[in-house]
Amino acid sequence: MTFQLFDTGGRALKAEDVISYELLCEVDAPCDGLRLSFFCESAVGEICVVRAYRQDKLVFNGFCDKQKITLSESGKICFIYARSSAALLVDNEAVPCQYENPSARQLWFSNAKDFGFEISLPELYSENSYLVPKGTSCYGAINDYVCAVSGAPVYATPDNVLKVYEESKAVKRLADYPVLSLSYVINRSEPISQVDYKINSADNYSYHLKSDFVQQTGIRRKRMINLSSVPLWQRKINAEKIIKNSLDAYYSVSAVLLGECGLEIYDRVAVDFEGLMKDEEFYVSELAFCKNKNGERTTALLKKKINGEMVNYVA
C-alpha cells in the first residue's frame, strides 16, 4: 500500500519510509479510519488530505484529524490519523425537518450533493413522511431512511459516490484463506428481549415488541422508548432497530489472515470451527489491513445475521 499526503498549501508528499499502517473499514462506521506512521527527513507541513493506494487503485481518500511528529534516536517520525471523506457528512448536521413522500435521491440532494458526493443509491421512494430529528448528521439523515426502506446501510466509496452495501452472491469459504488464528465469540451482554413503547406522550407504554429468539436463550432485558413524535411507519422500525442492533455482535468470528486478503465488507463467508460449527454462514462486518514489523496482516470480523423472530402486540 502506498500513501500520498497533501498539506494545507496544496503541496504533495509521498510517505516513503513507512513504519506501520492500519486501515480499518466497518459496516457500522460511516468513515474508514487510517493510522499511518513513517520516517520523514524533510519538513512536513500541516497535512489535510490523505490518500492510500493498493496497486495503483485508490482505496482510501480522506482528511487528517490528527498529526504528530516525534523526534527520537531513530529519526523523525510522523504519525497521521485520518478519516475517509464520509467525515464531511458525519461532521455536519442535517437540517431538522419532516420530509413528505421522500426519496433517496431527495435526501442525497439535500444532505450530500453540496459536499461533492455523487449518488449510486437504489431508487427508493416512500409515500409516507420521514422525520429528521435535531442533532442528526447529514450521513444519518440519508442512512436512516435508506436502511428503513431497503435494510441496507449506506457507504461512500473513495471516489465520493454513495452506495449501499450488497451481499456477495457467492459464499466464500474462510478455509480457502491463509488463516493464522481464529476465535469464536458469544456475547450475551447486549441482546435485548423486549421493547415497550408508546405512540402518544400521555399514554402508557402499551405497545410491545419482543424477540422470541432472545427470550428462548434465557435473556431478559427490556427497554422503554417514547415514539410519539415519530411518523407512524417509522415507529415499529425504530423499535425493531433497538433489538436488531443489540443482536449485532451476538455470534462473531475474528480471523487473522496473512497478507492483504481478497475479502470485502459484506461478503458472505462459510466458517468451519472444529467442534463448534460446520459451514455456518457469516458476513464480513469489519476489515483491518495492517502492516508493522511482523509483516502484513488482515483481521476480519465476521458476524452472523439473526432474524430475531420479532412479535409485535398491544397490551
Rosetta blueprint (number, residue, H / E / L):
1 M L
2 T E
3 F E
4 Q E
5 L E
6 F E
7 D E
8 T L
9 G L
10 G L
11 R L
12 A E
13 L E
14 K E
15 A L
16 E L
17 D E
18 V E
19 I E
20 S E
21 Y E
22 E E
23 L E
24 L E
25 C E
26 E E
27 V L
28 D L
29 A L
30 P L
31 C L
32 D L
33 G E
34 L E
35 R E
36 L E
37 S E
38 F E
39 F E
40 C L
41 E L
42 S L
43 A L
44 V L
45 G L
46 E L
47 I E
48 C E
49 V E
50 V E
51 R E
52 A E
53 Y E
54 R E
55 Q L
56 D L
57 K E
58 L E
59 V E
60 F E
61 N E
62 G E
63 F E
64 C E
65 D E
66 K E
67 Q E
68 K E
69 I E
70 T E
71 L E
72 S E
73 E L
74 S L
75 G E
76 K E
77 I E
78 C E
79 F E
80 I E
81 Y E
82 A E
83 R E
84 S E
85 S L
86 A L
87 A H
88 L H
89 L H
90 V H
91 D H
92 N L
93 E E
94 A L
95 V L
96 P L
97 C E
98 Q E
99 Y E
100 E E
101 N L
102 P L
103 S E
104 A H
105 R H
106 Q H
107 L H
108 W H
109 F H
110 S H
111 N H
112 A L
113 K H
114 D H
115 F H
116 G L
117 F L
118 E E
119 I E
120 S L
121 L L
122 P L
123 E L
124 L L
125 Y E
126 S L
127 E L
128 N L
129 S E
130 Y E
131 L E
132 V E
133 P L
134 K L
135 G L
136 T L
137 S E
138 C H
139 Y H
140 G H
141 A H
142 I H
143 N H
144 D H
145 Y H
146 V H
147 C H
148 A H
149 V H
150 S H
151 G L
152 A L
153 P L
154 V E
155 Y E
156 A E
157 T L
158 P L
159 D L
160 N L
161 V E
162 L E
163 K E
164 V E
165 Y L
166 E L
167 E L
168 S L
169 K L
170 A L
171 V E
172 K E
173 R E
174 L H
175 A H
176 D H
177 Y L
178 P L
179 V E
180 L E
181 S E
182 L E
183 S E
184 Y E
185 V E
186 I E
187 N L
188 R L
189 S L
190 E L
191 P L
192 I L
193 S L
194 Q E
195 V E
196 D E
197 Y E
198 K E
199 I L
200 N L
201 S L
202 A L
203 D L
204 N L
205 Y L
206 S L
207 Y E
208 H E
209 L E
210 K E
211 S E
212 D H
213 F H
214 V H
215 Q H
216 Q H
217 T L
218 G L
219 I L
220 R L
221 R L
222 K E
223 R E
224 M E
225 I E
226 N E
227 L L
228 S L
229 S L
230 V L
231 P L
232 L H
233 W H
234 Q H
235 R H
236 K H
237 I H
238 N H
239 A H
240 E H
241 K H
242 I H
243 I H
244 K H
245 N H
246 S H
247 L L
248 D L
249 A L
250 Y L
251 Y E
252 S E
253 V E
254 S E
255 A E
256 V E
257 L E
258 L E
259 G L
260 E L
261 C L
262 G L
263 L L
264 E L
265 I L
266 Y L
267 D L
268 R E
269 V E
270 A E
271 V E
272 D E
273 F E
274 E L
275 G L
276 L L
277 M E
278 K E
279 D E
280 E E
281 E E
282 F E
283 Y E
284 V E
285 S E
286 E E
287 L E
288 A E
289 F E
290 C E
291 K E
292 N E
293 K L
294 N L
295 G E
296 E E
297 R E
298 T E
299 T E
300 A E
301 L E
302 L E
303 K E
304 K L
305 K L
306 I L
307 N L
308 G L
309 E L
310 M E
311 V E
312 N E
313 Y E
314 V E
315 A L
